[in-house]
Amino acid sequence: MLTKEELPDCPVATTVQLIGNKWKLLILRNLLARPWRFNEMLRSIPGISQKVLTDNLRALENDGIITRTVFPEVPPRVEYALSELGDSMRPVIDAMQTWGISYQQLVREAK
């Protein structure tokens, strides 16, 4: 989690700092539906590298937005899911999806 000193004064800037890159938003989009394993997440996000996915998952976990569960199996199974804090972002992501659908329709109708 961010420290008090790292928090921007602006609440919008705080949100952007936590989820403001395209990869984090796509990861959250997936996790809104269900928990995901690393490799299936990797396959579901075109253009993301293994390192970038790993870095973003770690950042989201450190900020308390997602959880990482390791199952004691052979081979080990790891699942990522939204935390309670992460699930509270559902209305934000839903609003982005609704706006995106409206914009796509507007562009299609303009052609």
C-alpha positions as CSV (number, residue, x, y, z in Angstrom):
1,M,0.0,0.0,0.0
2,L,1.0,3.6,-0.5
3,T,2.3,5.4,2.5
4,K,0.7,8.6,3.7
5,E,3.6,10.6,2.2
6,E,3.1,8.9,-1.2
7,L,-0.6,9.7,-1.5
8,P,-1.3,12.5,-4.0
9,D,-3.4,15.4,-2.7
10,C,-6.0,14.8,-5.5
11,P,-8.2,11.7,-5.1
12,V,-8.4,11.2,-8.9
13,A,-4.5,11.2,-9.0
14,T,-4.5,8.6,-6.3
15,T,-6.8,6.3,-8.4
16,V,-4.7,6.9,-11.5
17,Q,-1.5,6.1,-9.5
18,L,-3.0,2.8,-8.4
19,I,-4.7,1.6,-11.6
20,G,-3.8,4.1,-14.2
21,N,-2.0,2.0,-16.8
22,K,-3.6,0.0,-19.4
23,W,-2.3,-3.3,-18.1
24,K,-3.7,-2.9,-14.6
25,L,-7.1,-2.0,-16.0
26,L,-7.1,-5.1,-18.2
27,I,-6.0,-7.3,-15.3
28,L,-8.8,-5.8,-13.2
29,R,-11.3,-6.3,-16.0
30,N,-10.5,-10.0,-16.0
31,L,-10.6,-10.3,-12.2
32,L,-14.0,-8.7,-12.0
33,A,-15.4,-11.9,-13.6
34,R,-13.5,-14.5,-11.5
35,P,-10.1,-15.6,-10.1
36,W,-7.5,-16.2,-12.7
37,R,-4.3,-18.2,-12.9
38,F,-1.1,-16.5,-14.2
39,N,-0.8,-18.3,-17.6
40,E,-4.5,-17.9,-18.5
41,M,-4.2,-14.2,-17.6
42,L,-1.1,-14.0,-19.8
43,R,-3.0,-15.6,-22.8
44,S,-6.1,-13.4,-22.3
45,I,-4.3,-10.0,-22.6
46,P,-2.8,-9.5,-26.0
47,G,0.6,-7.8,-26.1
48,I,1.5,-8.1,-22.4
49,S,4.8,-9.8,-21.6
50,Q,5.3,-12.2,-18.7
51,K,7.5,-9.7,-16.9
52,V,5.0,-6.8,-17.3
53,L,2.2,-9.1,-16.1
54,T,4.3,-10.2,-13.1
55,D,5.3,-6.6,-12.2
56,N,1.7,-5.4,-12.4
57,L,0.3,-8.3,-10.4
58,R,2.9,-7.6,-7.7
59,A,2.0,-3.9,-7.7
60,L,-1.7,-4.6,-7.4
61,E,-1.1,-7.1,-4.6
62,N,1.2,-4.7,-2.7
63,D,-1.5,-2.0,-3.0
64,G,-4.1,-4.4,-1.5
65,I,-6.2,-4.5,-4.7
66,I,-5.7,-8.2,-5.5
67,T,-4.9,-11.3,-3.5
68,R,-2.5,-14.1,-4.5
69,T,-3.4,-17.6,-3.3
70,V,-0.9,-20.4,-3.5
71,F,-2.4,-23.9,-3.4
72,P,-0.1,-26.6,-1.9
73,E,-0.2,-28.9,-4.9
74,V,2.4,-30.4,-7.2
75,P,2.9,-28.5,-9.4
76,P,2.0,-25.4,-7.3
77,R,-1.2,-23.6,-8.4
78,V,-1.5,-19.8,-7.9
79,E,-4.7,-17.8,-8.4
80,Y,-5.2,-14.1,-8.4
81,A,-8.5,-12.6,-7.3
82,L,-9.8,-9.2,-6.3
83,S,-9.6,-8.3,-2.7
84,E,-12.4,-6.6,-1.0
85,L,-10.7,-3.3,-1.7
86,G,-10.3,-4.3,-5.4
87,D,-13.9,-5.3,-5.7
88,S,-14.9,-1.8,-4.5
89,M,-13.5,-0.6,-7.8
90,R,-16.2,-2.5,-9.7
91,P,-18.4,0.6,-10.2
92,V,-15.4,2.5,-11.6
93,I,-14.5,-0.2,-14.1
94,D,-18.2,-0.8,-15.0
95,A,-18.6,3.0,-15.7
96,M,-15.5,2.8,-18.0
97,Q,-17.0,-0.1,-19.8
98,T,-20.4,1.6,-20.2
99,W,-18.7,4.8,-21.6
100,G,-16.5,2.7,-23.9
101,I,-19.6,0.9,-25.4
102,S,-21.3,4.3,-25.9
103,Y,-18.3,5.7,-27.6
104,Q,-17.9,2.6,-29.9
105,Q,-21.5,2.9,-30.9
106,L,-21.1,6.6,-31.7
107,V,-18.0,6.0,-33.8
108,R,-19.8,3.2,-35.7
109,E,-22.9,5.3,-36.4
110,A,-20.7,8.2,-37.6
111,K,-19.3,6.1,-40.5
